Amino acid sequence: MVRAQQWADLEFDSFLVGLEGRTEVSRAKSEAKMQRIQASYYGDAAKSAGRAVKLGATAAILGGFGTMGMFGGGTPAGAGFAGWGRRVVS
C-alpha cells in the first residue's frame, strides 16, 4: 500500500512538472507573438515618419522654387527684371 501511494505521488509530481513546462512554453510563445506584433507596429510607424520627412523636404524644396519664380512665385533680387527685387533709391 505504501509503495502504491509513493508511485501515485511520483506520477502526480511528474504530471505537474509536465503541466508547468507546457504552461511556460505557451506563455513564452504568447510573449514572442506580442513582441512580433509590437515590432511590426514600430516598423510601420518608422516608415510613416520617414515618409513624412521626405514629404516635408519635398515641400520645402518646391516652396523654395516657388519663391524663385518657377512655380508662379516672384523672382529673386537682382535677377535683371525691371522693378522686381530691386530697391529704388530716390
Secondary structure, 3 states (H helix, E strand, C coil): CHHHHHHHHHHHHHHHHHHHHHHHHHHHHHHHHHHHHHHHHHHHHHHHHHHHHHHHHHHHHHHHHHHCCCCCCCCCCCCCCCCCCCCCCC
